[in-house]
């Protein structure tokens, strides 16, 4: 009984991780305050103080990653054992194909075999495709903050208003002058093919208690999420989505439609030595007021480590940790989304983005996931060549602004 009680209280819950994270942040503030006091008094900080701040900062980063992993694992659906008589005919046919390569039932099913053949693979059932999409939503930070739309074609086109429409007041009987016609753009979001090739042993496939759909979704989740997130941030749009950092970047004051506006820090490869927060405040006020209620900061963990040390004029830290499970950290009161594909702080880099990504960036998912079963190429393993078509690009160039670490 004692052993069971001890195991029940092991520090594996998200609540424990949050408490540890808060404690570490308090220790970080104390250490950083000491560092700042030494700089103010001696114009330099003691080496031991610097090492202590860096050590606690790394611990904060590791604990945040642990919290994210725990939160993600708790969101994942629990494996379910198929119950006799509860599986649909299409699911049974799909299971026979995945486990044994039996295509007979799939060829009879119009729902699963449309546009498919044994050589080109088969379209997975809706349940399987939706399961993969749900796991991608959990694992991909861009999917959590951007607009995601499922489409039925490989080239989705969306009319975008660039403004220009006018309105006015009038009485019930007064004339109504013709209003100005809005300026519209038709933006294309072509879907490119993303693939993964997980491998399974025949022993796993023969295990009737193994949920093959769950296994497939889990195997492709991390691969798909990593590849698509890189494209959503830095993709060139050639055979992949176009990342929001890949558009023409120009100073916010002279930004035109189709360009991403930026604010400069005034220093090459760094924040300003005095009042470094000013550039962050300028970035917050770069988007129009209508975008700020849904806005957030986006940066990688290295940049988070840099801004975590900043204080406002009242001596308060502008970065604050999330206080509940699943709650993100905040910077100047706005949520922070960590995306490791964002560049580090360097000369002329765009290491921080701010704005309403839900309005600013569109991710398009072509309906359907195709799977080719290959038991020959890598014996004794069975390969499952899995493809999904995904596109993405900026849909509102006014919604997101960038911080450029440069003089201008």
N, C-alpha and C positions, 0 to 999 in steps of 0.2 A: 504493500500500500504506500509506503514511504517513497518507493521508487517511482510509482505512478504519479504521486503528488509533485515530486520534484520535476518530472518531465512536463507536467501540465503548466508549470510556472516558468519554463525556459523562455528566454527572450526572443521569441520568434513571431510575435504579433506586431501588426502595424502600429498599435498603440504604444508599445514599448519603443519601437524605432522612432516615433514622433517625440516621445519624452527625451530620448537620447539626443535627438537632433536639436531640440530646444536647449538642452544643457550644454551641448557643444557650442551652440551659437552664443550663449552667455559667456562661455570661456573665451570664445573668439573675440567678443567685444572687449573683454577685460584686457586681453593680450594686445589687441590693436590699440586700445586707449593708451596703454603703457608705451607702445612704439611711437605713437603720435606725441606723447608728452616728452619722450626723449629727443625727438626731432626738434620740437619747439625749444627745448632747453639747450641742447648741444649741437643743433643743426644736423644731427645724424642719429640713427638708431643703433642700439647695441646689436651685435651679431646674434646673440642668444635670443633677443626679443624678435628679431626678424625670423629666425628659425622656428620659434614657437608659434608665431602667427601663421607661417607657411604650413607647419605641421597640423595645426587645428583646422586651417582652411582645407587642406587635403582630406582631413577626417570628415568635415562637413560635406564635401563633395561625394565621398564614398558612402556616407550615411544617406544622403539624398538619393543616390543610385539604388541603395538597398531598399529604401522606402518605395521607390518607383517599381522595383521588381516585385516586392510584396503586394503592392496595390494591384499590379497587373495580373499576378498569379491568382489573386482572389476574384478577379473579374472573369477569369477563364471558366467556361462551363465544365462541369464535372463529367467525367467519362460515364456513359450509360451503357449498360449491357442490353443488346437488342432482345426484345421479348417476343417469343413465338406468337405469330398471328397478328403482331402489331406493326409489321414492316410492309410498306406499300410494294406493289409489283415492280415499280420503277426502281425503288431502292434495292430490292432483291436482285434485279437484273444488273444494277451497278455493282453490287457486292460480288456477284459471280464474275464480273469482268475484272474487278480489282484483285480479287483473291486468286482466280484461276485462269484469267484470260478468256473466259467464255463470252463470246460476242453474240451468240444466237439471240438471246432475249433482248439485247440492246438494239440489234438490227430490226427487231419486230416493233420496238417502241419508237414512234415518230418523235416523241418529245425529246428523247435522248440521242437519236441517230440523225436528226436533221443536220445536213451539212457535214456529216462525219462519216468515217470509214475506218476499218481496222488499221490501215497504214497511217492515216492522219489523226487518229485518236477519236475520242468521243467527248461530247459536251457533258459535263458533270450535272447531276440533278440540281435543281434550284436550292435544295437544302444544303448540299455540299458547297455550292458557290457562295451562298449567303453566310455559311459558317466561316469560310476563308475570309470573306469581306469583314465580318465582325471582328475576327482576330486581328486583321490588318488595322482596323479602326483603333483597337487598343494599343497596338505596337507602334503605330506611325504617329509622331507628334504633329506632322503637317495635316493629317486627316482629322485630327482632333480640333484644329483651329481654323481650317479652311472650309469652304463650301464643297460638298461632295455630291455629285449628281450621277445617277445611273442612266446610261443612254443605250439606244438600240443600234447605233451605227458607229462606224469607225472614225467618222469625222464630224464631230458635233460643232454646230455654228450657232452663236448666240449674238443677237442684236444688243449692243451696249449704247446707252445714252451718254453722250459727252456733254450734256447740258445744252442750254440755249432756249429751252421751252420757257415761255413767259405766262403769267397769270395776272388777273386783276379783279377788282371789286366792281360789282354792278348792282343796280336795284332790279326789282322784279320786272319793270316795264321798260327799263333803259336798254339802249342798243348794246350789243356785245361785240366789240371789235375783234377781228381775227387775231389770235395770239401767234407768237413766233413759233415756227416749226423747230422741234429739237433736232440737234445734230446726232445722227446715229452712226455707229460703226458695227460692222459684222465681223466678229472675231471668231476664228476657227480654232478648235481644240482637237487636233487629230490624236487618236488613241494608238499608241505604239505597243508592241508585244513584249511583255515581261515574262521571263521563264525561270523555272527552277527544276532541278532533277533529283528529288530525294530517292534514296535507295532503301529497300526493305528486304529482309530475309524471307524465304519461303515459310520458315517456321512461324514468323509473325503473321503472315497472311493466312496460314492454316489455323491459327488460333481463333476459334469462333467467338471468344469473349473479347477479342481486341476490336476496338472501334476504328476501322480503317479510315473513315472520313475524318475523325478527330486526329488520327496520326498524320494524315496527309496535310490537313490544315495547319497543324502545329509545325510540321517540317518546312513548309513553304513560307510560314508567317515571317520569321526573322529575315530570310533571304529577300522576300518581296519588300518588306518594310524598309530594309537598309537601302536597297537599290532605288526604290521610288522616292525615298526622302532625299537622297543625293540629287536625283533629277529635279524634284520640286524646288530645291534650293539653287542648284548650279547647272542644271541640264541645259544643253544648247538647243533643244527642240528638234534635233535631227535623229529620228528613230527613238526618241524619248520625249517626255514632257519638257517644257521650257521653264527653267527655274527663275524665281523672281529676282535673283542677282544677275541674270544673264541678259537683261534688257539694257538699253542705253541708259546710263546714269548721268544726271545733270544736276547742277545746283538747284535747289528747290525754287528759288526766285525766278528762274528762267525755264522751269520744267514745262514741256509740251506733252500733249496726249501721246501715249506710246512710250514715254520715258519714265524712269523711276527717279523721283526727286530725292536729293540728299542734303544733309546739314553737315558741315565740316567741324571738326574739333578745334581747328586752328593750329594744331601741332602734328607734324608728320609722325605717324606710328604711335601716337599716345594721346591721352587726355591732357588738357592744359595743366600746367604745374600748379597754378592757383585757380581756385573755383572750378574744379573739373566737372562739377555737377551742372554747370551752366549749359554745356553742350547737350546733356541729357534733357534738360528742361526745354531747350530750343527744339529738340527732336520731338518731344511730346506735343508741342504747339505747332509743329509743321503741318500735320493733317488738319483739315477743317473740323470745327466743333462736332459736326454730325458723326464723325468717325471715332471720336475719342471714347464714348461710352462703351464700345465693344473692343477697344484697342488693348494691345499687350506688347511687351518687349519679347524679341526673339534673339537669342545669342547662344554660344556654346559655353561649356562649363568653365573654360579658361577665362573667358570674358566675365562670367559671373564672379569668379574669384577676384577680379580687379575691381568691379563696382561694389562688391560686398564690403569694401573697406571705406567707402565714402560716407561722409556725414553732411547733414544740412547745416545752415547757419545757427540752428539751435542746438547743435551737438547730437542730433538723432541720426541713427543709421538709416539710410534711404532704402536699403535692402532688408526685407523682413521675411523670416521663414514661414511656410504654411503651418497653421496650428491644428489642422484636422487632416484625416486620411483623405488622400486624393486632392487636397487643396494645394495649389501651386504657391511658390514664393512670390513676393511682390517687390517691385522697384518703383519708388515714388508713388506708391499706391496702385500701380498697374501690375497685372499678373505677368510672370516671366515664364516663357516656354523655352526649355533648353533643347537645342537641336545641334548635335555635334558636327553636322555638316556645314554649319556656319564658319566662316574664316576666323582665325585668331586675330588679335589686335596686331597690326603691322602697318608699315607705310602704305597709304592709299587703300587700305582694306575697308570693306563694308562689314564690320564685325557685329553691328547691332542693327536690327530693324524694329520699327515700331508702327503699329497701326491696327486697323480692323481687318484681319486676314479673312474673316468670313465673307466680307464684301470684296476684298482685294484679290483673292486667289481662288481659282476654280479647279477642282479635280474631277475628271470624268472617268467613270468606270463603264467599259463596254460590258453589257450583260453576258454572263456565261464564263465558265472556266473549262478549258479543254485539257484532257489527259490522254497521253499515249503510254501504254504499258509496254515495257521493253524487258523481256526476261533473257535476252541473248547477249547484249553488249558487255555486261559486267558480271558474268556468272561467278559465284552462285547467287548474286543479288538480283533483285528485280527492280529496274529503274522506272520511275514514273515521271515522264516529261510533261510538266504542268505549265500551262501558259494562260495568261490573263492580259487583256488589253486595257491600258491605262493612259490617260492624257492629262495635261494640266497646263495652266498658264495664268498670267495676270488678267483679271477681268475689269478691274477698276484701278487705274494708275494713280488716283488721288487718295486711295485708302491706306496705303503703306508708304512710309518714308524710311530712308536709310541714314545711318551715321557713318561718315567717312573720316577715317583717321588720317587727316591731311591738313595742310595749311589752308587750302581752299578747294 
